[in-house]
Amino acid sequence: MRFAIIMNIRDLYYMEYI
């Protein structure tokens, strides 16, 4: 569960990075 949350946050960061 914790891993999923971290992955979700990382996805958001990646979208903003691009």
C-alpha positions, -999 to +999 in steps of 0.1 A: +000+000+000+027+024+009+046+016-023+015+024-043+012+059-027+049+066-034+045+055-070+014+077-074+033+107-061+063+100-083+040+098-113+026+133-105+062+146-101+072+131-135+042+148-152+052+182-138+088+176-146+081+171-183 
